[in-house]
Amino acid sequence: PETERLARQAVLDVLDSIELPDDSFAQRERQVALLEQQVELTAEEEETEFSAVLARKLGLLGGQKEKGDFWKYGWRGRWARLAVGLLVLALLLGVWKVMVISSAKSISGSVDYWTPPEMVFVEGGTFMMGCTAEQEGYCLENEIPDHQVLVSDFSIGKYEVTFEEYDHFCEVTGREKPDDAGWGRGRRPVIDVSWEDATAYAEWLSGETGRRFRLPTEAEWEYAARGGKLSRGYI
């Protein structure tokens, strides 16, 4: 059912935000697949307190042995229990999530959630922007010659904007969702977005969070991609 799919996705999204030593996309995909197996409930477990079952299963997966009265509360709706369980899980594991329970009164309820982007501070400095003479054959005309650029301090998103995040923006603003070209949506980086639409997303995000967001300049993006002051000279 759609309710079950949304609830399970909420579980995976909370856990997906936990830092792993290997943050490659393939590793994250494998983690999600394993989590899906752990969250599956047997017929016998369906009759028990759902939050307690979820806590035990996730504890087996991540070595967490969370305890407390939160898990003992009895709720009538299965997904109402899941909604509270997710919130408690996020708090106990130290995962900062902004979660809004839109309806958790019955099995027909659903869980909505929204998370502000995680930012990384980049200390400003100077770097050689563009392509060197040796790289000219691989560069566009407007990328040569390389030249020194001064960049001020700024913060940039730690991760690329996902389809999930951008689709939510489209839904609340009435915009048309971009095509995924068959690659899939969800947690994958969003594609097929124009500069105008990306700017609109940043402006919307600013209004939602009360913080100022904008697209990075070309110099800021290249500086960050090169590693800032720790640059090895390539992207």
mmCIF file of the C-alpha atoms, coordinates in Angstrom:
data_MODEL
# 
_entry.id   MODEL 
# 
loop_
_atom_site.group_PDB 
_atom_site.id 
_atom_site.type_symbol 
_atom_site.label_atom_id 
_atom_site.label_alt_id 
_atom_site.label_comp_id 
_atom_site.label_asym_id 
_atom_site.label_entity_id 
_atom_site.label_seq_id 
_atom_site.pdbx_PDB_ins_code 
_atom_site.Cartn_x 
_atom_site.Cartn_y 
_atom_site.Cartn_z 
_atom_site.occupancy 
_atom_site.B_iso_or_equiv 
_atom_site.pdbx_formal_charge 
_atom_site.auth_seq_id 
_atom_site.auth_comp_id 
_atom_site.auth_asym_id 
_atom_site.auth_atom_id 
_atom_site.pdbx_PDB_model_num 
ATOM 1   C CA . PRO A 1 1   ? 0.000  0.000   0.000   1.00 0.00 ? 1   PRO A CA 1 
ATOM 2   C CA . GLU A 1 2   ? 1.038  3.606   -0.521  1.00 0.00 ? 2   GLU A CA 1 
ATOM 3   C CA . THR A 1 3   ? 1.008  4.282   3.231   1.00 0.00 ? 3   THR A CA 1 
ATOM 4   C CA . GLU A 1 4   ? 3.419  1.415   3.838   1.00 0.00 ? 4   GLU A CA 1 
ATOM 5   C CA . ARG A 1 5   ? 5.723  2.617   1.068   1.00 0.00 ? 5   ARG A CA 1 
ATOM 6   C CA . LEU A 1 6   ? 5.839  6.163   2.477   1.00 0.00 ? 6   LEU A CA 1 
ATOM 7   C CA . ALA A 1 7   ? 6.473  4.941   5.996   1.00 0.00 ? 7   ALA A CA 1 
ATOM 8   C CA . ARG A 1 8   ? 9.282  2.604   4.943   1.00 0.00 ? 8   ARG A CA 1 
ATOM 9   C CA . GLN A 1 9   ? 10.840 5.353   2.837   1.00 0.00 ? 9   GLN A CA 1 
ATOM 10  C CA . ALA A 1 10  ? 10.774 7.644   5.871   1.00 0.00 ? 10  ALA A CA 1 
ATOM 11  C CA . VAL A 1 11  ? 12.681 4.995   7.859   1.00 0.00 ? 11  VAL A CA 1 
ATOM 12  C CA . LEU A 1 12  ? 15.310 4.692   5.157   1.00 0.00 ? 12  LEU A CA 1 
ATOM 13  C CA . ASP A 1 13  ? 15.674 8.445   4.773   1.00 0.00 ? 13  ASP A CA 1 
ATOM 14  C CA . VAL A 1 14  ? 16.322 8.945   8.479   1.00 0.00 ? 14  VAL A CA 1 
ATOM 15  C CA . LEU A 1 15  ? 18.966 6.228   8.497   1.00 0.00 ? 15  LEU A CA 1 
ATOM 16  C CA . ASP A 1 16  ? 20.419 7.361   5.183   1.00 0.00 ? 16  ASP A CA 1 
ATOM 17  C CA . SER A 1 17  ? 21.469 10.620  6.829   1.00 0.00 ? 17  SER A CA 1 
ATOM 18  C CA . ILE A 1 18  ? 23.803 8.813   9.245   1.00 0.00 ? 18  ILE A CA 1 
ATOM 19  C CA . GLU A 1 19  ? 27.448 9.353   8.260   1.00 0.00 ? 19  GLU A CA 1 
ATOM 20  C CA . LEU A 1 20  ? 29.307 6.333   6.906   1.00 0.00 ? 20  LEU A CA 1 
ATOM 21  C CA . PRO A 1 21  ? 33.062 6.005   6.293   1.00 0.00 ? 21  PRO A CA 1 
ATOM 22  C CA . ASP A 1 22  ? 32.335 5.209   2.669   1.00 0.00 ? 22  ASP A CA 1 
ATOM 23  C CA . ASP A 1 23  ? 29.849 7.756   1.349   1.00 0.00 ? 23  ASP A CA 1 
ATOM 24  C CA . SER A 1 24  ? 29.938 6.604   -2.268  1.00 0.00 ? 24  SER A CA 1 
ATOM 25  C CA . PHE A 1 25  ? 26.610 6.336   -4.057  1.00 0.00 ? 25  PHE A CA 1 
ATOM 26  C CA . ALA A 1 26  ? 27.018 2.572   -4.524  1.00 0.00 ? 26  ALA A CA 1 
ATOM 27  C CA . GLN A 1 27  ? 27.664 2.110   -0.805  1.00 0.00 ? 27  GLN A CA 1 
ATOM 28  C CA . ARG A 1 28  ? 24.561 4.135   0.040   1.00 0.00 ? 28  ARG A CA 1 
ATOM 29  C CA . GLU A 1 29  ? 22.489 2.022   -2.352  1.00 0.00 ? 29  GLU A CA 1 
ATOM 30  C CA . ARG A 1 30  ? 23.722 -1.180  -0.704  1.00 0.00 ? 30  ARG A CA 1 
ATOM 31  C CA . GLN A 1 31  ? 22.931 0.274   2.714   1.00 0.00 ? 31  GLN A CA 1 
ATOM 32  C CA . VAL A 1 32  ? 19.375 1.094   1.677   1.00 0.00 ? 32  VAL A CA 1 
ATOM 33  C CA . ALA A 1 33  ? 18.863 -2.425  0.304   1.00 0.00 ? 33  ALA A CA 1 
ATOM 34  C CA . LEU A 1 34  ? 20.060 -3.930  3.585   1.00 0.00 ? 34  LEU A CA 1 
ATOM 35  C CA . LEU A 1 35  ? 17.874 -1.591  5.611   1.00 0.00 ? 35  LEU A CA 1 
ATOM 36  C CA . GLU A 1 36  ? 14.838 -2.582  3.570   1.00 0.00 ? 36  GLU A CA 1 
ATOM 37  C CA . GLN A 1 37  ? 15.438 -6.191  4.584   1.00 0.00 ? 37  GLN A CA 1 
ATOM 38  C CA . GLN A 1 38  ? 15.833 -5.221  8.237   1.00 0.00 ? 38  GLN A CA 1 
ATOM 39  C CA . VAL A 1 39  ? 12.625 -3.185  8.320   1.00 0.00 ? 39  VAL A CA 1 
ATOM 40  C CA . GLU A 1 40  ? 10.487 -6.026  6.899   1.00 0.00 ? 40  GLU A CA 1 
ATOM 41  C CA . LEU A 1 41  ? 8.235  -7.471  9.590   1.00 0.00 ? 41  LEU A CA 1 
ATOM 42  C CA . THR A 1 42  ? 7.099  -11.060 9.962   1.00 0.00 ? 42  THR A CA 1 
ATOM 43  C CA . ALA A 1 43  ? 3.445  -11.931 10.594  1.00 0.00 ? 43  ALA A CA 1 
ATOM 44  C CA . GLU A 1 44  ? 4.257  -12.602 14.250  1.00 0.00 ? 44  GLU A CA 1 
ATOM 45  C CA . GLU A 1 45  ? 6.008  -9.264  14.658  1.00 0.00 ? 45  GLU A CA 1 
ATOM 46  C CA . GLU A 1 46  ? 3.026  -7.464  13.158  1.00 0.00 ? 46  GLU A CA 1 
ATOM 47  C CA . GLU A 1 47  ? 1.130  -8.226  16.373  1.00 0.00 ? 47  GLU A CA 1 
ATOM 48  C CA . THR A 1 48  ? 3.754  -6.665  18.669  1.00 0.00 ? 48  THR A CA 1 
ATOM 49  C CA . GLU A 1 49  ? 4.659  -3.067  19.434  1.00 0.00 ? 49  GLU A CA 1 
ATOM 50  C CA . PHE A 1 50  ? 5.975  -1.842  16.087  1.00 0.00 ? 50  PHE A CA 1 
ATOM 51  C CA . SER A 1 51  ? 8.383  0.760   17.464  1.00 0.00 ? 51  SER A CA 1 
ATOM 52  C CA . ALA A 1 52  ? 10.046 -1.824  19.708  1.00 0.00 ? 52  ALA A CA 1 
ATOM 53  C CA . VAL A 1 53  ? 10.439 -4.247  16.802  1.00 0.00 ? 53  VAL A CA 1 
ATOM 54  C CA . LEU A 1 54  ? 11.889 -1.504  14.624  1.00 0.00 ? 54  LEU A CA 1 
ATOM 55  C CA . ALA A 1 55  ? 14.303 -0.438  17.347  1.00 0.00 ? 55  ALA A CA 1 
ATOM 56  C CA . ARG A 1 56  ? 15.512 -4.016  17.834  1.00 0.00 ? 56  ARG A CA 1 
ATOM 57  C CA . LYS A 1 57  ? 15.998 -4.647  14.125  1.00 0.00 ? 57  LYS A CA 1 
ATOM 58  C CA . LEU A 1 58  ? 17.882 -1.408  13.585  1.00 0.00 ? 58  LEU A CA 1 
ATOM 59  C CA . GLY A 1 59  ? 19.923 -2.078  16.700  1.00 0.00 ? 59  GLY A CA 1 
ATOM 60  C CA . LEU A 1 60  ? 21.034 -5.403  15.238  1.00 0.00 ? 60  LEU A CA 1 
ATOM 61  C CA . LEU A 1 61  ? 22.038 -3.617  12.055  1.00 0.00 ? 61  LEU A CA 1 
ATOM 62  C CA . GLY A 1 62  ? 23.946 -0.698  13.515  1.00 0.00 ? 62  GLY A CA 1 
ATOM 63  C CA . GLY A 1 63  ? 25.099 -1.974  16.881  1.00 0.00 ? 63  GLY A CA 1 
ATOM 64  C CA . GLN A 1 64  ? 22.722 0.436   18.622  1.00 0.00 ? 64  GLN A CA 1 
ATOM 65  C CA . LYS A 1 65  ? 20.935 -0.814  21.747  1.00 0.00 ? 65  LYS A CA 1 
ATOM 66  C CA . GLU A 1 66  ? 18.577 2.023   22.428  1.00 0.00 ? 66  GLU A CA 1 
ATOM 67  C CA . LYS A 1 67  ? 16.318 1.705   25.461  1.00 0.00 ? 67  LYS A CA 1 
ATOM 68  C CA . GLY A 1 68  ? 13.686 3.875   27.067  1.00 0.00 ? 68  GLY A CA 1 
ATOM 69  C CA . ASP A 1 69  ? 10.018 4.357   27.764  1.00 0.00 ? 69  ASP A CA 1 
ATOM 70  C CA . PHE A 1 70  ? 9.524  5.934   24.344  1.00 0.00 ? 70  PHE A CA 1 
ATOM 71  C CA . TRP A 1 71  ? 9.467  2.472   22.793  1.00 0.00 ? 71  TRP A CA 1 
ATOM 72  C CA . LYS A 1 72  ? 6.849  1.182   25.269  1.00 0.00 ? 72  LYS A CA 1 
ATOM 73  C CA . TYR A 1 73  ? 4.073  3.590   24.386  1.00 0.00 ? 73  TYR A CA 1 
ATOM 74  C CA . GLY A 1 74  ? 1.123  1.855   22.780  1.00 0.00 ? 74  GLY A CA 1 
ATOM 75  C CA . TRP A 1 75  ? -0.563 3.513   19.799  1.00 0.00 ? 75  TRP A CA 1 
ATOM 76  C CA . ARG A 1 76  ? -3.654 2.259   18.009  1.00 0.00 ? 76  ARG A CA 1 
ATOM 77  C CA . GLY A 1 77  ? -2.565 2.883   14.442  1.00 0.00 ? 77  GLY A CA 1 
ATOM 78  C CA . ARG A 1 78  ? 0.412  0.901   13.173  1.00 0.00 ? 78  ARG A CA 1 
ATOM 79  C CA . TRP A 1 79  ? 1.790  3.835   11.222  1.00 0.00 ? 79  TRP A CA 1 
ATOM 80  C CA . ALA A 1 80  ? 1.096  6.202   14.095  1.00 0.00 ? 80  ALA A CA 1 
ATOM 81  C CA . ARG A 1 81  ? 3.515  4.065   16.088  1.00 0.00 ? 81  ARG A CA 1 
ATOM 82  C CA . LEU A 1 82  ? 5.977  4.189   13.226  1.00 0.00 ? 82  LEU A CA 1 
ATOM 83  C CA . ALA A 1 83  ? 5.766  7.978   13.038  1.00 0.00 ? 83  ALA A CA 1 
ATOM 84  C CA . VAL A 1 84  ? 6.649  8.355   16.717  1.00 0.00 ? 84  VAL A CA 1 
ATOM 85  C CA . GLY A 1 85  ? 9.259  5.620   16.465  1.00 0.00 ? 85  GLY A CA 1 
ATOM 86  C CA . LEU A 1 86  ? 10.986 7.441   13.637  1.00 0.00 ? 86  LEU A CA 1 
ATOM 87  C CA . LEU A 1 87  ? 11.120 10.693  15.555  1.00 0.00 ? 87  LEU A CA 1 
ATOM 88  C CA . VAL A 1 88  ? 12.544 9.002   18.639  1.00 0.00 ? 88  VAL A CA 1 
ATOM 89  C CA . LEU A 1 89  ? 15.013 7.038   16.538  1.00 0.00 ? 89  LEU A CA 1 
ATOM 90  C CA . ALA A 1 90  ? 16.269 10.256  14.982  1.00 0.00 ? 90  ALA A CA 1 
ATOM 91  C CA . LEU A 1 91  ? 16.752 11.844  18.403  1.00 0.00 ? 91  LEU A CA 1 
ATOM 92  C CA . LEU A 1 92  ? 18.425 8.831   19.992  1.00 0.00 ? 92  LEU A CA 1 
ATOM 93  C CA . LEU A 1 93  ? 20.884 8.382   17.144  1.00 0.00 ? 93  LEU A CA 1 
ATOM 94  C CA . GLY A 1 94  ? 21.751 12.064  17.123  1.00 0.00 ? 94  GLY A CA 1 
ATOM 95  C CA . VAL A 1 95  ? 20.412 12.583  13.620  1.00 0.00 ? 95  VAL A CA 1 
ATOM 96  C CA . TRP A 1 96  ? 19.075 16.145  13.204  1.00 0.00 ? 96  TRP A CA 1 
ATOM 97  C CA . LYS A 1 97  ? 15.846 15.867  11.271  1.00 0.00 ? 97  LYS A CA 1 
ATOM 98  C CA . VAL A 1 98  ? 12.902 18.186  10.914  1.00 0.00 ? 98  VAL A CA 1 
ATOM 99  C CA . MET A 1 99  ? 9.916  15.849  10.791  1.00 0.00 ? 99  MET A CA 1 
ATOM 100 C CA . VAL A 1 100 ? 6.276  16.853  10.566  1.00 0.00 ? 100 VAL A CA 1 
ATOM 101 C CA . ILE A 1 101 ? 3.573  14.258  11.216  1.00 0.00 ? 101 ILE A CA 1 
ATOM 102 C CA . SER A 1 102 ? 0.747  15.274  8.923   1.00 0.00 ? 102 SER A CA 1 
ATOM 103 C CA . SER A 1 103 ? -1.651 12.514  9.944   1.00 0.00 ? 103 SER A CA 1 
ATOM 104 C CA . ALA A 1 104 ? -1.025 9.636   12.316  1.00 0.00 ? 104 ALA A CA 1 
ATOM 105 C CA . LYS A 1 105 ? -4.492 8.829   13.619  1.00 0.00 ? 105 LYS A CA 1 
ATOM 106 C CA . SER A 1 106 ? -5.092 5.632   11.666  1.00 0.00 ? 106 SER A CA 1 
ATOM 107 C CA . ILE A 1 107 ? -3.614 3.249   9.144   1.00 0.00 ? 107 ILE A CA 1 
ATOM 108 C CA . SER A 1 108 ? -4.570 5.702   6.423   1.00 0.00 ? 108 SER A CA 1 
ATOM 109 C CA . GLY A 1 109 ? -2.227 8.320   7.917   1.00 0.00 ? 109 GLY A CA 1 
ATOM 110 C CA . SER A 1 110 ? 1.082  9.261   6.323   1.00 0.00 ? 110 SER A CA 1 
ATOM 111 C CA . VAL A 1 111 ? 4.382  10.804  7.369   1.00 0.00 ? 111 VAL A CA 1 
ATOM 112 C CA . ASP A 1 112 ? 5.698  13.957  5.737   1.00 0.00 ? 112 ASP A CA 1 
ATOM 113 C CA . TYR A 1 113 ? 9.217  15.128  6.402   1.00 0.00 ? 113 TYR A CA 1 
ATOM 114 C CA . TRP A 1 114 ? 11.541 17.842  5.247   1.00 0.00 ? 114 TRP A CA 1 
ATOM 115 C CA . THR A 1 115 ? 15.200 18.355  6.011   1.00 0.00 ? 115 THR A CA 1 
ATOM 116 C CA . PRO A 1 116 ? 17.202 21.566  5.523   1.00 0.00 ? 116 PRO A CA 1 
ATOM 117 C CA . PRO A 1 117 ? 20.363 20.961  3.463   1.00 0.00 ? 117 PRO A CA 1 
ATOM 118 C CA . GLU A 1 118 ? 23.619 20.171  5.246   1.00 0.00 ? 118 GLU A CA 1 
ATOM 119 C CA . MET A 1 119 ? 26.213 22.810  4.427   1.00 0.00 ? 119 MET A CA 1 
ATOM 120 C CA . VAL A 1 120 ? 30.022 22.727  4.368   1.00 0.00 ? 120 VAL A CA 1 
ATOM 121 C CA . PHE A 1 121 ? 32.074 25.838  5.133   1.00 0.00 ? 121 PHE A CA 1 
ATOM 122 C CA . VAL A 1 122 ? 34.725 26.674  2.513   1.00 0.00 ? 122 VAL A CA 1 
ATOM 123 C CA . GLU A 1 123 ? 37.474 29.059  3.558   1.00 0.00 ? 123 GLU A CA 1 
ATOM 124 C CA . GLY A 1 124 ? 38.177 31.628  0.865   1.00 0.00 ? 124 GLY A CA 1 
ATOM 125 C CA . GLY A 1 125 ? 41.468 32.079  -0.943  1.00 0.00 ? 125 GLY A CA 1 
ATOM 126 C CA . THR A 1 126 ? 43.050 32.431  -4.369  1.00 0.00 ? 126 THR A CA 1 
ATOM 127 C CA . PHE A 1 127 ? 43.382 29.771  -7.042  1.00 0.00 ? 127 PHE A CA 1 
ATOM 128 C CA . MET A 1 128 ? 44.121 29.426  -10.731 1.00 0.00 ? 128 MET A CA 1 
ATOM 129 C CA . MET A 1 129 ? 40.755 29.132  -12.453 1.00 0.00 ? 129 MET A CA 1 
ATOM 130 C CA . GLY A 1 130 ? 40.355 27.642  -15.904 1.00 0.00 ? 130 GLY A CA 1 
ATOM 131 C CA . CYS A 1 131 ? 42.557 25.433  -18.055 1.00 0.00 ? 131 CYS A CA 1 
ATOM 132 C CA . THR A 1 132 ? 46.296 25.512  -18.445 1.00 0.00 ? 132 THR A CA 1 
ATOM 133 C CA . ALA A 1 133 ? 47.998 25.570  -21.838 1.00 0.00 ? 133 ALA A CA 1 
ATOM 134 C CA . GLU A 1 134 ? 48.579 21.815  -21.575 1.00 0.00 ? 134 GLU A CA 1 
ATOM 135 C CA . GLN A 1 135 ? 44.846 21.220  -21.101 1.00 0.00 ? 135 GLN A CA 1 
ATOM 136 C CA . GLU A 1 136 ? 43.568 23.445  -23.922 1.00 0.00 ? 136 GLU A CA 1 
ATOM 137 C CA . GLY A 1 137 ? 42.604 20.516  -26.121 1.00 0.00 ? 137 GLY A CA 1 
ATOM 138 C CA . TYR A 1 138 ? 40.135 19.343  -23.484 1.00 0.00 ? 138 TYR A CA 1 
ATOM 139 C CA . CYS A 1 139 ? 38.603 22.712  -22.584 1.00 0.00 ? 139 CYS A CA 1 
ATOM 140 C CA . LEU A 1 140 ? 36.004 25.133  -23.883 1.00 0.00 ? 140 LEU A CA 1 
ATOM 141 C CA . GLU A 1 141 ? 37.127 28.460  -25.284 1.00 0.00 ? 141 GLU A CA 1 
ATOM 142 C CA . ASN A 1 142 ? 35.748 30.379  -22.310 1.00 0.00 ? 142 ASN A CA 1 
ATOM 143 C CA . GLU A 1 143 ? 37.825 28.244  -19.926 1.00 0.00 ? 143 GLU A CA 1 
ATOM 144 C CA . ILE A 1 144 ? 41.178 29.475  -21.230 1.00 0.00 ? 144 ILE A CA 1 
ATOM 145 C CA . PRO A 1 145 ? 43.565 30.910  -20.349 1.00 0.00 ? 145 PRO A CA 1 
ATOM 146 C CA . ASP A 1 146 ? 43.784 30.072  -16.666 1.00 0.00 ? 146 ASP A CA 1 
ATOM 147 C CA . HIS A 1 147 ? 43.841 33.104  -14.395 1.00 0.00 ? 147 HIS A CA 1 
ATOM 148 C CA . GLN A 1 148 ? 44.081 33.857  -10.698 1.00 0.00 ? 148 GLN A CA 1 
ATOM 149 C CA . VAL A 1 149 ? 40.791 34.395  -8.870  1.00 0.00 ? 149 VAL A CA 1 
ATOM 150 C CA . LEU A 1 150 ? 40.107 35.486  -5.288  1.00 0.00 ? 150 LEU A CA 1 
ATOM 151 C CA . VAL A 1 151 ? 37.169 33.777  -3.584  1.00 0.00 ? 151 VAL A CA 1 
ATOM 152 C CA . SER A 1 152 ? 35.666 34.914  -0.269  1.00 0.00 ? 152 SER A CA 1 
ATOM 153 C CA . ASP A 1 153 ? 34.481 32.525  2.456   1.00 0.00 ? 153 ASP A CA 1 
ATOM 154 C CA . PHE A 1 154 ? 31.237 30.719  1.643   1.00 0.00 ? 154 PHE A CA 1 
ATOM 155 C CA . SER A 1 155 ? 29.248 27.600  2.468   1.00 0.00 ? 155 SER A CA 1 
ATOM 156 C CA . ILE A 1 156 ? 28.077 25.053  -0.078  1.00 0.00 ? 156 ILE A CA 1 
ATOM 157 C CA . GLY A 1 157 ? 25.716 22.093  0.123   1.00 0.00 ? 157 GLY A CA 1 
ATOM 158 C CA . LYS A 1 158 ? 27.461 18.894  1.236   1.00 0.00 ? 158 LYS A CA 1 
ATOM 159 C CA . TYR A 1 159 ? 25.327 16.848  -1.144  1.00 0.00 ? 159 TYR A CA 1 
ATOM 160 C CA . GLU A 1 160 ? 23.697 17.529  -4.476  1.00 0.00 ? 160 GLU A CA 1 
ATOM 161 C CA . VAL A 1 161 ? 19.990 18.387  -4.458  1.00 0.00 ? 161 VAL A CA 1 
ATOM 162 C CA . THR A 1 162 ? 18.027 15.157  -4.885  1.00 0.00 ? 162 THR A CA 1 
ATOM 163 C CA . PHE A 1 163 ? 14.926 14.421  -6.932  1.00 0.00 ? 163 PHE A CA 1 
ATOM 164 C CA . GLU A 1 164 ? 13.112 13.882  -3.651  1.00 0.00 ? 164 GLU A CA 1 
ATOM 165 C CA . GLU A 1 165 ? 13.950 17.398  -2.462  1.00 0.00 ? 165 GLU A CA 1 
ATOM 166 C CA . TYR A 1 166 ? 13.307 19.075  -5.797  1.00 0.00 ? 166 TYR A CA 1 
ATOM 167 C CA . ASP A 1 167 ? 10.072 17.156  -6.405  1.00 0.00 ? 167 ASP A CA 1 
ATOM 168 C CA . HIS A 1 168 ? 8.793  18.407  -3.048  1.00 0.00 ? 168 HIS A CA 1 
ATOM 169 C CA . PHE A 1 169 ? 9.570  21.963  -4.155  1.00 0.00 ? 169 PHE A CA 1 
ATOM 170 C CA . CYS A 1 170 ? 7.651  21.374  -7.399  1.00 0.00 ? 170 CYS A CA 1 
ATOM 171 C CA . GLU A 1 171 ? 4.658  19.959  -5.542  1.00 0.00 ? 171 GLU A CA 1 
ATOM 172 C CA . VAL A 1 172 ? 4.295  22.872  -3.126  1.00 0.00 ? 172 VAL A CA 1 
ATOM 173 C CA . THR A 1 173 ? 4.900  25.539  -5.788  1.00 0.00 ? 173 THR A CA 1 
ATOM 174 C CA . GLY A 1 174 ? 2.915  23.945  -8.619  1.00 0.00 ? 174 GLY A CA 1 
ATOM 175 C CA . ARG A 1 175 ? 5.894  23.564  -10.943 1.00 0.00 ? 175 ARG A CA 1 
ATOM 176 C CA . GLU A 1 176 ? 6.358  20.783  -13.452 1.00 0.00 ? 176 GLU A CA 1 
ATOM 177 C CA . LYS A 1 177 ? 8.694  18.054  -12.232 1.00 0.00 ? 177 LYS A CA 1 
ATOM 178 C CA . PRO A 1 178 ? 11.837 17.453  -14.322 1.00 0.00 ? 178 PRO A CA 1 
ATOM 179 C CA . ASP A 1 179 ? 12.310 14.280  -16.355 1.00 0.00 ? 179 ASP A CA 1 
ATOM 180 C CA . ASP A 1 180 ? 14.596 11.676  -14.788 1.00 0.00 ? 180 ASP A CA 1 
ATOM 181 C CA . ALA A 1 181 ? 15.574 10.268  -18.220 1.00 0.00 ? 181 ALA A CA 1 
ATOM 182 C CA . GLY A 1 182 ? 14.962 6.748   -16.924 1.00 0.00 ? 182 GLY A CA 1 
ATOM 183 C CA . TRP A 1 183 ? 17.570 6.952   -14.151 1.00 0.00 ? 183 TRP A CA 1 
ATOM 184 C CA . GLY A 1 184 ? 15.049 6.999   -11.318 1.00 0.00 ? 184 GLY A CA 1 
ATOM 185 C CA . ARG A 1 185 ? 14.142 9.627   -8.760  1.00 0.00 ? 185 ARG A CA 1 
ATOM 186 C CA . GLY A 1 186 ? 14.142 9.468   -4.952  1.00 0.00 ? 186 GLY A CA 1 
ATOM 187 C CA . ARG A 1 187 ? 17.586 10.097  -3.457  1.00 0.00 ? 187 ARG A CA 1 
ATOM 188 C CA . ARG A 1 188 ? 19.339 10.421  -6.799  1.00 0.00 ? 188 ARG A CA 1 
ATOM 189 C CA . PRO A 1 189 ? 20.732 13.853  -7.786  1.00 0.00 ? 189 PRO A CA 1 
ATOM 190 C CA . VAL A 1 190 ? 18.160 15.874  -9.720  1.00 0.00 ? 190 VAL A CA 1 
ATOM 191 C CA . ILE A 1 191 ? 18.839 16.479  -13.431 1.00 0.00 ? 191 ILE A CA 1 
ATOM 192 C CA . ASP A 1 192 ? 17.215 18.366  -16.307 1.00 0.00 ? 192 ASP A CA 1 
ATOM 193 C CA . VAL A 1 193 ? 16.790 21.590  -14.307 1.00 0.00 ? 193 VAL A CA 1 
ATOM 194 C CA . SER A 1 194 ? 17.336 24.997  -15.920 1.00 0.00 ? 194 SER A CA 1 
ATOM 195 C CA . TRP A 1 195 ? 19.297 27.838  -14.327 1.00 0.00 ? 195 TRP A CA 1 
ATOM 196 C CA . GLU A 1 196 ? 16.039 29.739  -13.821 1.00 0.00 ? 196 GLU A CA 1 
ATOM 197 C CA . ASP A 1 197 ? 14.378 26.799  -12.052 1.00 0.00 ? 197 ASP A CA 1 
ATOM 198 C CA . ALA A 1 198 ? 17.454 26.167  -9.910  1.00 0.00 ? 198 ALA A CA 1 
ATOM 199 C CA . THR A 1 199 ? 17.465 29.830  -8.886  1.00 0.00 ? 199 THR A CA 1 
ATOM 200 C CA . ALA A 1 200 ? 13.767 29.593  -8.031  1.00 0.00 ? 200 ALA A CA 1 
ATOM 201 C CA . TYR A 1 201 ? 14.504 26.559  -5.852  1.00 0.00 ? 201 TYR A CA 1 
ATOM 202 C CA . ALA A 1 202 ? 17.207 28.473  -3.962  1.00 0.00 ? 202 ALA A CA 1 
ATOM 203 C CA . GLU A 1 203 ? 14.851 31.409  -3.415  1.00 0.00 ? 203 GLU A CA 1 
ATOM 204 C CA . TRP A 1 204 ? 12.098 29.086  -2.186  1.00 0.00 ? 204 TRP A CA 1 
ATOM 205 C CA . LEU A 1 205 ? 14.553 27.362  0.153   1.00 0.00 ? 205 LEU A CA 1 
ATOM 206 C CA . SER A 1 206 ? 15.558 30.742  1.560   1.00 0.00 ? 206 SER A CA 1 
ATOM 207 C CA . GLY A 1 207 ? 11.950 31.518  2.366   1.00 0.00 ? 207 GLY A CA 1 
ATOM 208 C CA . GLU A 1 208 ? 11.380 28.122  3.990   1.00 0.00 ? 208 GLU A CA 1 
ATOM 209 C CA . THR A 1 209 ? 14.447 28.255  6.233   1.00 0.00 ? 209 THR A CA 1 
ATOM 210 C CA . GLY A 1 210 ? 14.927 31.954  6.900   1.00 0.00 ? 210 GLY A CA 1 
ATOM 211 C CA . ARG A 1 211 ? 18.505 31.596  5.634   1.00 0.00 ? 211 ARG A CA 1 
ATOM 212 C CA . ARG A 1 212 ? 19.856 32.960  2.360   1.00 0.00 ? 212 ARG A CA 1 
ATOM 213 C CA . PHE A 1 213 ? 20.543 30.391  -0.332  1.00 0.00 ? 213 PHE A CA 1 
ATOM 214 C CA . ARG A 1 214 ? 21.720 31.014  -3.891  1.00 0.00 ? 214 ARG A CA 1 
ATOM 215 C CA . LEU A 1 215 ? 23.495 29.166  -6.663  1.00 0.00 ? 215 LEU A CA 1 
ATOM 216 C CA . PRO A 1 216 ? 27.299 29.179  -6.376  1.00 0.00 ? 216 PRO A CA 1 
ATOM 217 C CA . THR A 1 217 ? 29.223 31.292  -8.840  1.00 0.00 ? 217 THR A CA 1 
ATOM 218 C CA . GLU A 1 218 ? 31.363 29.492  -11.394 1.00 0.00 ? 218 GLU A CA 1 
ATOM 219 C CA . ALA A 1 219 ? 34.466 30.467  -9.426  1.00 0.00 ? 219 ALA A CA 1 
ATOM 220 C CA . GLU A 1 220 ? 33.007 29.236  -6.128  1.00 0.00 ? 220 GLU A CA 1 
ATOM 221 C CA . TRP A 1 221 ? 31.949 25.926  -7.634  1.00 0.00 ? 221 TRP A CA 1 
ATOM 222 C CA . GLU A 1 222 ? 35.354 25.291  -9.226  1.00 0.00 ? 222 GLU A CA 1 
ATOM 223 C CA . TYR A 1 223 ? 37.176 26.340  -6.060  1.00 0.00 ? 223 TYR A CA 1 
ATOM 224 C CA . ALA A 1 224 ? 35.071 23.967  -3.943  1.00 0.00 ? 224 ALA A CA 1 
ATOM 225 C CA . ALA A 1 225 ? 35.373 21.137  -6.485  1.00 0.00 ? 225 ALA A CA 1 
ATOM 226 C CA . ARG A 1 226 ? 39.152 21.508  -6.474  1.00 0.00 ? 226 ARG A CA 1 
ATOM 227 C CA . GLY A 1 227 ? 39.207 21.206  -2.692  1.00 0.00 ? 227 GLY A CA 1 
ATOM 228 C CA . GLY A 1 228 ? 39.575 24.871  -1.746  1.00 0.00 ? 228 GLY A CA 1 
ATOM 229 C CA . LYS A 1 229 ? 42.915 25.672  -0.128  1.00 0.00 ? 229 LYS A CA 1 
ATOM 230 C CA . LEU A 1 230 ? 43.738 21.959  -0.085  1.00 0.00 ? 230 LEU A CA 1 
ATOM 231 C CA . SER A 1 231 ? 43.430 21.737  -3.865  1.00 0.00 ? 231 SER A CA 1 
ATOM 232 C CA . ARG A 1 232 ? 45.622 19.291  -5.731  1.00 0.00 ? 232 ARG A CA 1 
ATOM 233 C CA . GLY A 1 233 ? 45.183 21.304  -8.896  1.00 0.00 ? 233 GLY A CA 1 
ATOM 234 C CA . TYR A 1 234 ? 42.368 19.333  -10.505 1.00 0.00 ? 234 TYR A CA 1 
ATOM 235 C CA . ILE A 1 235 ? 38.648 18.775  -10.084 1.00 0.00 ? 235 ILE A CA 1 
# 
